[in-house]
Amino acid sequence: MGADTEPPGAGAGRRGELDVLRALVVVGLVFFHSALVFSPDDDFYVKNTTTTGAVTVLAGFGVVWAMPMLFLVAGLGARHSLRRRGPARFARERLLRLGVPLVFGTVVLCPLPQWLRLRAADPAYDEPYLTFWGRFLSVRPDPADFPFVLEGEHFETGHLWFVVLLLAFCLLLAPFATVLTGWADRAAEAVRGRPALLLSPAPLLAAVNALLGMEENYAGWNRWAYLLFFAYGFLLAGDERVRVPTRRAAVRVGVAGVALFAGTAPGFVAGDDPFTAWTPAALATRALFGAAGWCWVLAILGLLDRRPRFRQGMPPVLAYLAVAALPLYVLHQPVVVAFAYGVVGRSAPAAVKYAVIVTASLVTLVLLYELGVRRWAVTRWLFGMPPARRPAARPEDGRPPPPAL
């Protein structure tokens, strides 16, 4: 699909403030996953002996919007990529930019957290890493768990579940891009005439989460709920006819989102298992969470769009992080787990341990990216980055190409 097929009123350029938000969410995952070391509820790889429920509460404020926002921004980037390349070239580009780091990260990076989990759980466990690595890669097909089509006793894609889903969504939507774009044009006109339609995804997300169940391994959301966020970014988020009412409704929708999220508290704190139980309270909790997530994401989109500060460029540090987002995402969790494994056995207050894990992880990630990824053609390819000599801007509009993430 070429640029000339873009419907009237569609946004002509990328939203720089969302690229910044995407980069900050990826960096925030270092803080988030470091905090899970001290959470009593999450089954994280390494646990501190002392935990606190406050981490679970604070984590809830992140999971309700952060990963959905990543999928939405990725959908917006996919729309721009499709406009330039067309469906076939877009699919090939996503297979390269997402598939290569997915395979590399799964084979090279994901075994380490699993091995450290076993060592942390059993001090007598002394299996050499290379031996465990071979067992980690012992897999069998599992098409019923699509798109996670491989399983094994120790095998996992770990934090790369996001890349698995994003790649699957891109490949699923690419063949229907032309048809969906026509539908999106009509939908944008409908939203311009009836702004209340902005809330129409909320009941759908509530139903998906309630009826299909929330999945703890995927940041608390059902995997197919993320497809709705991606599709919204892909089809509507960049259209000016949708952005205008989103800006106007941002505060009211945000207040509604906070109220809906507060309504989940009884179910998460004192009810039956809110992720999978079929009691009325659990179903209501999942539904409220889904609707709250949509309101939070919509409010953030509108509030950021009221004062976009990055249309002509962004500060150097944020521009650096925006380009580095995918490599940092692929690298971050093994690094966090490795430092957590070395820290939790020490005698120190939990706050000090947390600070050490976060600081050491951030410094290490920047060094790994700067010295081990960004400067070399092979590692740029392995981590989904374009070649270093690639032109930084499109000749026709002067804007940079969208990141894969």
Order of alpha helices (4+ residues) and beta strands (2+ residues): alpha-alpha-alpha-alpha-alpha-alpha-beta-beta-alpha-alpha-alpha-alpha-alpha-alpha-alpha-alpha-alpha-alpha
